[in-house]
Amino acid sequence: MKTYDLERFKGITVAMYSCYDEKGEVSKEAAKKLARHYANIGVNGLYVGGSSGEGMLQNVEERKQTLEAVMEEVGQEMTIIAHVGAPSTRDSVELSKHAEQVGAHAISAVPSIYYRLSPQSVEHHWQQMIDSTSLPFIIYHIPQTTGFQLSKALLTKMAAQDKVIGVKISAESTFELQQFKAAGGDDFLVFNGPDEQYLAGRSIGADGGIGGTYGVMPELFMKIEQCYVEGKTEEARKWQFIVNDLIAELLSFPSLYGACKQILKLRGLNTGEARLPFLPVPEAEISRLEAINEKILSYINQAQV
């Protein structure tokens, strides 16, 4: 039985985007404004410094600054999960300790990237973070970018620890999601990662979701969640299909993050350009993105009726 409050982590958690100024430096002001935006909407939590937050493209100090800004602005109102995964274990441990110091509610991490590591190496990498703080730990499983395939055996071993409260699964198999949920048990959280299968993930055992495209349409994912909880399966499916069509359009741009950040800018939330090698939206494509933004806003209005 886990001793942490698991209920606070359920529901919709936005994987927060990076926030830069006009020079490409981390902007604590922009991060606070964006975090406040999500708090005002009623989003349950924020996942800071992950894939959508470009954590792997930032140095340790930049990642600390971003988390500090979020905690200062909404740390008392939202559940904040700090992604502390980094190529080196040393940096990951430093980020873990910082997350605890500023009051984050949990830490999470991918395996070390670039090198193809053994399960024993990945376990040791994660364990160093787990042992460095008193915070609960959430495994981040995203094999398509890390090259590491988390086994049921390793998951089961790690889930036996009180501090290891869950796993974020961004692999595309809902079968794997169901298997991990079964392996972890009822008091082990499973977060759906692929936004386009949020409903499928929830239907097969996920306790909630952490996603990047949530950032430009959290209201639509909150609508899917509401319909699912209320047993309105057909309506939930309708909204998932709408979301999927929007995701398909966003994926047609050179960079998903570049497109999403540009949409926020159209709404008065300037978070700067995505950091290279992620490409910005070409000037010739801005009008098409404006049309997509209007479509998203129209659906948000419908969802709130």
One Martini backbone bead per residue (centre of mass of N, CA, C, O) as a GRO file, in nm:
protein
  305
    1MET     BB    1   0.092   0.039   0.027
    2LYS     BB    2   0.072   0.355  -0.040
    3THR     BB    3   0.159   0.673   0.131
    4TYR     BB    4   0.051   0.838  -0.090
    5ASP     BB    5  -0.137   1.078  -0.267
    6LEU     BB    6  -0.284   0.962  -0.558
    7GLU     BB    7  -0.530   1.142  -0.637
    8ARG     BB    8  -0.371   1.409  -0.725
    9PHE     BB    9  -0.266   1.259  -1.011
   10LYS     BB   10  -0.528   1.259  -1.139
   11GLY     BB   11  -0.605   1.314  -1.468
   12ILE     BB   12  -0.510   1.627  -1.595
   13THR     BB   13  -0.177   1.666  -1.740
   14VAL     BB   14   0.029   1.911  -1.839
   15ALA     BB   15   0.277   1.936  -2.076
   16MET     BB   16   0.490   2.178  -2.050
   17TYR     BB   17   0.617   2.433  -2.206
   18SER     BB   18   0.840   2.626  -2.310
   19CYS     BB   19   1.009   2.941  -2.186
   20TYR     BB   20   1.091   3.227  -2.380
   21ASP     BB   21   1.257   3.477  -2.500
   22GLU     BB   22   1.378   3.671  -2.766
   23LYS     BB   23   1.676   3.518  -2.701
   24GLY     BB   24   1.618   3.214  -2.582
   25GLU     BB   25   1.561   3.252  -2.285
   26VAL     BB   26   1.456   3.186  -1.996
   27SER     BB   27   1.114   3.261  -1.879
   28LYS     BB   28   0.960   3.318  -1.585
   29GLU     BB   29   0.725   3.493  -1.671
   30ALA     BB   30   0.606   3.302  -1.887
   31ALA     BB   31   0.573   3.057  -1.700
   32LYS     BB   32   0.372   3.188  -1.507
   33LYS     BB   33   0.154   3.260  -1.715
   34LEU     BB   34   0.102   2.970  -1.812
   35ALA     BB   35   0.034   2.839  -1.542
   36ARG     BB   36  -0.206   3.026  -1.480
   37HIS     BB   37  -0.379   2.946  -1.718
   38TYR     BB   38  -0.423   2.648  -1.624
   39ALA     BB   39  -0.540   2.707  -1.347
   40ASN     BB   40  -0.792   2.869  -1.449
   41ILE     BB   41  -0.916   2.621  -1.606
   42GLY     BB   42  -0.859   2.341  -1.411
   43VAL     BB   43  -0.609   2.200  -1.406
   44ASN     BB   44  -0.449   1.965  -1.218
   45GLY     BB   45  -0.157   1.953  -1.379
   46LEU     BB   46   0.211   1.958  -1.409
   47TYR     BB   47   0.469   1.882  -1.651
   48VAL     BB   48   0.810   1.952  -1.594
   49GLY     BB   49   1.068   1.904  -1.835
   50GLY     BB   50   0.992   1.750  -2.074
   51SER     BB   51   0.939   1.710  -2.393
   52SER     BB   52   0.761   1.973  -2.424
   53GLY     BB   53   0.988   2.133  -2.237
   54GLU     BB   54   1.283   2.069  -2.345
   55GLY     BB   55   1.480   1.940  -2.129
   56MET     BB   56   1.712   1.818  -2.327
   57LEU     BB   57   1.780   2.139  -2.425
   58GLN     BB   58   1.862   2.193  -2.130
   59ASN     BB   59   2.000   2.305  -1.864
   60VAL     BB   60   1.998   2.284  -1.531
   61GLU     BB   61   1.934   2.585  -1.469
   62GLU     BB   62   1.689   2.614  -1.656
   63ARG     BB   63   1.518   2.397  -1.517
   64LYS     BB   64   1.508   2.534  -1.245
   65GLN     BB   65   1.374   2.801  -1.328
   66THR     BB   66   1.110   2.683  -1.429
   67LEU     BB   67   1.018   2.541  -1.170
   68GLU     BB   68   1.022   2.787  -0.987
   69ALA     BB   69   0.803   2.946  -1.135
   70VAL     BB   70   0.575   2.742  -1.103
   71MET     BB   71   0.578   2.723  -0.792
   72GLU     BB   72   0.530   3.025  -0.733
   73GLU     BB   73   0.247   3.037  -0.885
   74VAL     BB   74   0.105   2.704  -0.845
   75GLY     BB   75   0.204   2.508  -0.608
   76GLN     BB   76  -0.077   2.546  -0.425
   77GLU     BB   77  -0.291   2.442  -0.674
   78MET     BB   78  -0.106   2.225  -0.807
   79THR     BB   79   0.023   1.943  -0.958
   80ILE     BB   80   0.380   1.884  -0.950
   81ILE     BB   81   0.586   1.749  -1.204
   82ALA     BB   82   0.928   1.665  -1.219
   83HIS     BB   83   1.144   1.644  -1.473
   84VAL     BB   84   1.485   1.476  -1.424
   85GLY     BB   85   1.585   1.378  -1.676
   86ALA     BB   86   1.917   1.272  -1.785
   87PRO     BB   87   2.202   1.160  -1.914
   88SER     BB   88   2.299   1.211  -1.624
   89THR     BB   89   2.288   1.119  -1.299
   90ARG     BB   90   2.393   1.373  -1.164
   91ASP     BB   91   2.180   1.570  -1.282
   92SER     BB   92   1.929   1.418  -1.184
   93VAL     BB   93   1.989   1.449  -0.881
   94GLU     BB   94   1.999   1.755  -0.873
   95LEU     BB   95   1.704   1.792  -0.974
   96SER     BB   96   1.569   1.635  -0.748
   97LYS     BB   97   1.659   1.810  -0.508
   98HIS     BB   98   1.535   2.070  -0.615
   99ALA     BB   99   1.241   1.980  -0.627
  100GLU     BB  100   1.216   1.948  -0.322
  101GLN     BB  101   1.300   2.235  -0.233
  102VAL     BB  102   1.045   2.376  -0.406
  103GLY     BB  103   0.780   2.158  -0.378
  104ALA     BB  104   0.738   1.925  -0.533
  105HIS     BB  105   0.529   1.626  -0.569
  106ALA     BB  106   0.717   1.503  -0.802
  107ILE     BB  107   0.912   1.269  -0.983
  108SER     BB  108   1.063   1.219  -1.316
  109ALA     BB  109   1.197   0.963  -1.561
  110VAL     BB  110   1.403   0.883  -1.791
  111PRO     BB  111   1.622   0.736  -1.938
  112SER     BB  112   1.909   0.736  -2.051
  113ILE     BB  113   2.052   0.875  -2.331
  114TYR     BB  114   2.194   0.731  -2.640
  115TYR     BB  115   2.272   0.504  -2.475
  116ARG     BB  116   2.274   0.155  -2.457
  117LEU     BB  117   2.115   0.017  -2.189
  118SER     BB  118   2.083  -0.168  -1.930
  119PRO     BB  119   1.863  -0.253  -1.692
  120GLN     BB  120   2.068  -0.206  -1.462
  121SER     BB  121   2.140   0.087  -1.537
  122VAL     BB  122   1.855   0.207  -1.522
  123GLU     BB  123   1.794   0.130  -1.234
  124HIS     BB  124   2.028   0.289  -1.107
  125HIS     BB  125   1.953   0.564  -1.217
  126TRP     BB  126   1.675   0.580  -1.074
  127GLN     BB  127   1.765   0.513  -0.780
  128GLN     BB  128   1.926   0.771  -0.729
  129MET     BB  129   1.677   0.953  -0.730
  130ILE     BB  130   1.499   0.814  -0.521
  131ASP     BB  131   1.725   0.836  -0.282
  132SER     BB  132   1.754   1.170  -0.285
  133THR     BB  133   1.448   1.163  -0.187
  134SER     BB  134   1.096   1.187  -0.065
  135LEU     BB  135   0.977   1.159  -0.332
  136PRO     BB  136   0.786   1.061  -0.564
  137PHE     BB  137   0.799   0.820  -0.841
  138ILE     BB  138   0.799   0.845  -1.211
  139ILE     BB  139   0.797   0.666  -1.473
  140TYR     BB  140   0.939   0.707  -1.811
  141HIS     BB  141   0.790   0.561  -2.104
  142ILE     BB  142   0.988   0.618  -2.422
  143PRO     BB  143   1.119   0.423  -2.662
  144GLN     BB  144   1.120   0.604  -2.930
  145THR     BB  145   1.359   0.794  -2.786
  146THR     BB  146   1.548   0.601  -2.591
  147GLY     BB  147   1.559   0.273  -2.664
  148PHE     BB  148   1.395   0.169  -2.408
  149GLN     BB  149   1.261  -0.141  -2.281
  150LEU     BB  150   1.031  -0.191  -2.058
  151SER     BB  151   0.986  -0.431  -1.831
  152LYS     BB  152   0.791  -0.609  -1.621
  153ALA     BB  153   1.012  -0.689  -1.424
  154LEU     BB  154   1.119  -0.403  -1.361
  155LEU     BB  155   0.856  -0.272  -1.284
  156THR     BB  156   0.784  -0.462  -1.050
  157LYS     BB  157   1.036  -0.405  -0.880
  158MET     BB  158   0.991  -0.092  -0.853
  159ALA     BB  159   0.685  -0.094  -0.750
  160ALA     BB  160   0.760  -0.212  -0.460
  161GLN     BB  161   0.814   0.068  -0.400
  162ASP     BB  162   0.681   0.329  -0.237
  163LYS     BB  163   0.794   0.570  -0.422
  164VAL     BB  164   0.678   0.406  -0.664
  165ILE     BB  165   0.369   0.521  -0.817
  166GLY     BB  166   0.450   0.516  -1.141
  167VAL     BB  167   0.362   0.541  -1.505
  168LYS     BB  168   0.460   0.678  -1.810
  169ILE     BB  169   0.297   0.598  -2.122
  170SER     BB  170   0.430   0.654  -2.464
  171ALA     BB  171   0.356   0.415  -2.578
  172GLU     BB  172   0.133   0.266  -2.835
  173SER     BB  173   0.041   0.036  -2.628
  174THR     BB  174  -0.237  -0.074  -2.455
  175PHE     BB  175  -0.138  -0.346  -2.366
  176GLU     BB  176   0.101  -0.244  -2.202
  177LEU     BB  177  -0.063  -0.073  -2.011
  178GLN     BB  178  -0.227  -0.308  -1.889
  179GLN     BB  179   0.020  -0.474  -1.792
  180PHE     BB  180   0.135  -0.256  -1.600
  181LYS     BB  181  -0.110  -0.232  -1.420
  182ALA     BB  182  -0.112  -0.527  -1.326
  183ALA     BB  183   0.180  -0.524  -1.210
  184GLY     BB  184   0.138  -0.278  -1.004
  185GLY     BB  185  -0.153  -0.228  -0.932
  186ASP     BB  186  -0.399  -0.042  -0.780
  187ASP     BB  187  -0.158   0.150  -0.630
  188PHE     BB  188  -0.071   0.205  -0.939
  189LEU     BB  189   0.014   0.440  -1.164
  190VAL     BB  190  -0.129   0.521  -1.492
  191PHE     BB  191  -0.014   0.707  -1.773
  192ASN     BB  192  -0.118   0.849  -2.047
  193GLY     BB  193   0.055   0.960  -2.341
  194PRO     BB  194  -0.102   0.930  -2.598
  195ASP     BB  195  -0.334   1.155  -2.697
  196GLU     BB  196  -0.491   0.979  -2.925
  197GLN     BB  197  -0.547   0.754  -2.660
  198TYR     BB  198  -0.693   0.839  -2.400
  199LEU     BB  199  -0.952   0.667  -2.392
  200ALA     BB  200  -0.817   0.395  -2.424
  201GLY     BB  201  -0.645   0.413  -2.172
  202ARG     BB  202  -0.877   0.446  -1.967
  203SER     BB  203  -1.034   0.181  -2.052
  204ILE     BB  204  -0.757  -0.006  -1.972
  205GLY     BB  205  -0.637   0.164  -1.680
  206ALA     BB  206  -0.591   0.448  -1.669
  207ASP     BB  207  -0.573   0.734  -1.436
  208GLY     BB  208  -0.454   0.918  -1.671
  209GLY     BB  209  -0.287   1.216  -1.813
  210ILE     BB  210   0.010   1.304  -2.016
  211GLY     BB  211   0.030   1.599  -2.233
  212GLY     BB  212   0.109   1.818  -2.500
  213THR     BB  213  -0.167   1.896  -2.652
  214TYR     BB  214  -0.311   1.998  -2.401
  215GLY     BB  215  -0.191   2.296  -2.411
  216VAL     BB  216  -0.422   2.387  -2.651
  217MET     BB  217  -0.669   2.165  -2.523
  218PRO     BB  218  -0.767   2.094  -2.220
  219GLU     BB  219  -1.079   2.103  -2.240
  220LEU     BB  220  -1.105   1.843  -2.422
  221PHE     BB  221  -0.981   1.643  -2.219
  222MET     BB  222  -1.177   1.711  -1.990
  223LYS     BB  223  -1.423   1.612  -2.149
  224ILE     BB  224  -1.345   1.321  -2.182
  225GLU     BB  225  -1.320   1.264  -1.881
  226GLN     BB  226  -1.607   1.333  -1.803
  227CYS     BB  227  -1.749   1.127  -1.987
  228TYR     BB  228  -1.615   0.878  -1.872
  229VAL     BB  229  -1.706   0.907  -1.574
  230GLU     BB  230  -2.023   0.926  -1.675
  231GLY     BB  231  -2.059   0.701  -1.914
  232LYS     BB  232  -2.015   0.866  -2.202
  233THR     BB  233  -1.894   0.704  -2.456
  234GLU     BB  234  -1.983   0.842  -2.722
  235GLU     BB  235  -1.895   1.128  -2.645
  236ALA     BB  236  -1.602   1.065  -2.589
  237ARG     BB  237  -1.541   0.965  -2.876
  238LYS     BB  238  -1.605   1.224  -3.023
  239TRP     BB  239  -1.378   1.395  -2.884
  240GLN     BB  240  -1.140   1.219  -2.967
  241PHE     BB  241  -1.176   1.258  -3.273
  242ILE     BB  242  -1.137   1.560  -3.272
  243VAL     BB  243  -0.855   1.560  -3.149
  244ASN     BB  244  -0.719   1.383  -3.370
  245ASP     BB  245  -0.759   1.582  -3.602
  246LEU     BB  246  -0.592   1.808  -3.472
  247ILE     BB  247  -0.328   1.653  -3.442
  248ALA     BB  248  -0.286   1.597  -3.743
  249GLU     BB  249  -0.251   1.897  -3.814
  250LEU     BB  250  -0.010   1.959  -3.623
  251LEU     BB  251   0.180   1.731  -3.757
  252SER     BB  252   0.217   1.895  -4.042
  253PHE     BB  253   0.440   2.032  -3.910
  254PRO     BB  254   0.776   2.051  -3.852
  255SER     BB  255   0.669   2.125  -3.548
  256LEU     BB  256   0.474   2.066  -3.286
  257TYR     BB  257   0.587   2.274  -3.083
  258GLY     BB  258   0.585   2.514  -3.272
  259ALA     BB  259   0.277   2.514  -3.318
  260CYS     BB  260   0.179   2.535  -3.023
  261LYS     BB  261   0.331   2.800  -2.952
  262GLN     BB  262   0.187   2.970  -3.171
  263ILE     BB  263  -0.095   2.942  -3.058
  264LEU     BB  264  -0.040   3.082  -2.791
  265LYS     BB  265   0.041   3.350  -2.921
  266LEU     BB  266  -0.244   3.406  -3.047
  267ARG     BB  267  -0.350   3.417  -2.723
  268GLY     BB  268  -0.116   3.585  -2.555
  269LEU     BB  269   0.114   3.338  -2.520
  270ASN     BB  270   0.446   3.403  -2.501
  271THR     BB  271   0.705   3.135  -2.534
  272GLY     BB  272   0.844   3.131  -2.780
  273GLU     BB  273   1.060   2.953  -2.941
  274ALA     BB  274   1.163   2.677  -3.034
  275ARG     BB  275   1.432   2.488  -2.989
  276LEU     BB  276   1.691   2.399  -3.139
  277PRO     BB  277   1.589   2.177  -3.389
  278PHE     BB  278   1.327   2.306  -3.367
  279LEU     BB  279   1.086   2.435  -3.572
  280PRO     BB  280   0.932   2.683  -3.692
  281VAL     BB  281   0.680   2.848  -3.829
  282PRO     BB  282   0.618   2.930  -4.126
  283GLU     BB  283   0.498   3.211  -4.259
  284ALA     BB  284   0.315   3.061  -4.479
  285GLU     BB  285   0.160   2.893  -4.220
  286ILE     BB  286   0.004   3.086  -4.028
  287SER     BB  287  -0.284   3.086  -4.149
  288ARG     BB  288  -0.334   2.784  -4.098
  289LEU     BB  289  -0.299   2.802  -3.791
  290GLU     BB  290  -0.526   3.002  -3.739
  291ALA     BB  291  -0.750   2.807  -3.827
  292ILE     BB  292  -0.694   2.594  -3.613
  293ASN     BB  293  -0.737   2.773  -3.370
  294GLU     BB  294  -1.036   2.839  -3.430
  295LYS     BB  295  -1.129   2.547  -3.414
  296ILE     BB  296  -1.050   2.492  -3.123
  297LEU     BB  297  -1.220   2.722  -2.995
  298SER     BB  298  -1.490   2.615  -3.093
  299TYR     BB  299  -1.477   2.345  -2.940
  300ILE     BB  300  -1.450   2.464  -2.659
  301ASN     BB  301  -1.725   2.603  -2.658
  302GLN     BB  302  -1.888   2.341  -2.693
  303ALA     BB  303  -1.777   2.189  -2.435
  304GLN     BB  304  -1.895   2.432  -2.233
  305VAL     BB  305  -2.218   2.394  -2.270
   0.00000   0.00000   0.00000
